[in-house]
């Protein structure tokens, strides 16, 4: 039932995929109302066994019968499901072919159909929870057996020390031999009980071994990979709560196993112990196995929960600047009370990094002060800063890497001591880039992205950029899309990625080389300029999908030529590397579509006035200095005010400025670039027509506009009546300014 309930919580699109599994094969109603029973049956086994398939089939019939009887008793026959119809369907289709039913259910992979890793992950977590809970149950049984064993030992000790009084009290035969025989029986029973306890401990260790392996070799590396991708923008879940819960539970079980083994050892070492069995040798083997698992678990329990990050670059971790403080957080996953305040963690820069000794120009850094901290006592964030050590090693290997291509690591080291166990534990950050100026941030982030897409897992290649491998376009497009998701809350779509691919990729195998991306041609510098533009001025517009962004001039013309006059779209400038945005619009009033693009708005201009306000106040200047805004519909056909109205600056409350004056506002305008229509080839003799032709197009349009303004409330004009703005393909319209008085 848990599986079906999880599926019911999916969105409509994923539920539709699951629904397709059953369409024409098996009623979803039966899957829904019999979900508890269906999920409890082994359909994989039934698919290959006629008898098992028949058993499952009849179990469904019996369950339907019981639910039908219950609905009759509760007087819910009409309101409830059609149990009779479901039963008839099963009998008609599967009574003589139960194997077909089993095969349908066995092949219906609902997890694969919904394509949701979250659900798959949830079931994996549930399976791990069940295994860990079983460990807890088993150790509780061992503790009960040990308590019983202690009572047996106490009773035996009492009999051995006071056997004469026991003889008289319990009426045993008047001989020492009888008491010895009774003690021998009790001793044998104690030995058998110890063997039972040891076997239960062996069972615990047999169950714990694959759990520890799963946690340290699968779950923890998968979390590290998710964290690594999250550092470069992936929306992956990096929560450690599940891992800490499992690490803590398994560590506690193994700790209790060690305690119970110690108690058994103490019992065997008592002076009165008569144990002549091989239990001590078996306990030594079990103790070594327990210690091995315990060590494996604790050695991996220290993790860097939060990678190094400066507060000034919250979306770009792993970039550090000398002299600037950064935070980092480590966490010990085996969170037992016995381990509180036990670990003193110290950060070490470039520990065990060979490049420090062998590479000639490899820079050296250290922390500004001793940063040793006790977990659970000192600040968990670790307020650290770096300083450069100017004396560089004179190694034999020449390194000509740029500052932003030089990778370093920070390790956190601690020594674990508890009940005779001593263990050195380390945790390492992901490779970091240390810069000396803020102008290096963009290039440093390119290095961080490139490295983390190539060096996944525990491998750390600090010399990656000596000869950097290429990325596939699939890899690069994903990480670029994540950058826009982090910055503007919306990823790149297929069309936008296609434009970027055409600009960046020139390899037949779809490979992107480091020199193409971030060195020689530096496509990244242009993209990062746009990201900064979005972050500072366009987050809302990008998130709402109003910016088409990455689109060529040619494609812009193709799209707009098919639209009505006044349709416009927003696109990023391809010529300005620091980030700029322009709008292009179409005009069909001259009989043919003309497309124009405004000179792009830069960050400095958007700092003074928002893009929606520029769109709202932009105008074309015609004859007699009349100004008309040519921007009417955001592509494909959204009215301008509908798209941008709530972004416009509200000037209603600022109509009167200081001293009662009406404030002035500055607006963008351009001279009308649309050429007038060609004159007729033959003269017209009609007097009225001659006068009409003498009146140029612009004057006529001004008259049309004036009529619209005067009689807007009295007449309904056709949509394109008076339309006069048209635009020439690829022509860039210069921008001017005019003081426009605010109307009251």
Secondary structure, 3 states (H helix, E strand, C coil): CHHHHHHHCCCHHHHHHHHHHHCCCCCHHHHHHCHHHHHHCCHHHHCCCHHHHHHHHHHHHHHHHHHHHHHHHCCCCCCCCCHHHHHHHHHHHHCCCHHHHHHHHHHCCHHHHHCCHHHHHHHHHHHHHHHHHHHHHHHHHHHHHHHHHHHHHHHHHHHHHCHHHHHHHHCCCCCHHHHHHHHHHHHHHHHHHHHHHHHHHHHHHHHHHHHHHHHHHHHHHHHHHHHHHHHCCCCCCCCCHHHHHHHHHHHHHHHHHHHHHHHHHHHHCCCCCCCCCCHHHHHHHHHHHHHHHHHHHHHCCEEEEEEEECHHHCCCCCEEECCCCEEEEEEECCCCHHHCCCCEEEEEECCCCCHHHHECCCCEEEECCCCCEECCCCCCCCEECEEEECCCCCCCECCCCCHHHCCECEEEEEEEEECCEEEEEEEECCCEEEECCHHHHHHHHHHHHHHHHHCCCCCCCCCHHHCCCCEEHHHHHHHHHHHHHHHHCCCCCHHHHHHHHHHHCCCCCCEECHHHHHHCCCHHHHHHHHHHHHHHHHHHHHHCCCCCECCCHHHHHHHHHCCCCCEEEEEECCCCCCCEEEEEEEEECCCCCEEEEECCEEHHHHHHCCHHHHHHHCEEECHHHCEECCCCEECCCEEHHHHHHHHCCCCHHHCECHHHCECEEEEEEEECCCCCCCCCCCCCCCHHHHHHHHCCHHHHHHHHHHHHHHCCCCCCCCCCCCCCCECCCCEEECCEEEEEECCC
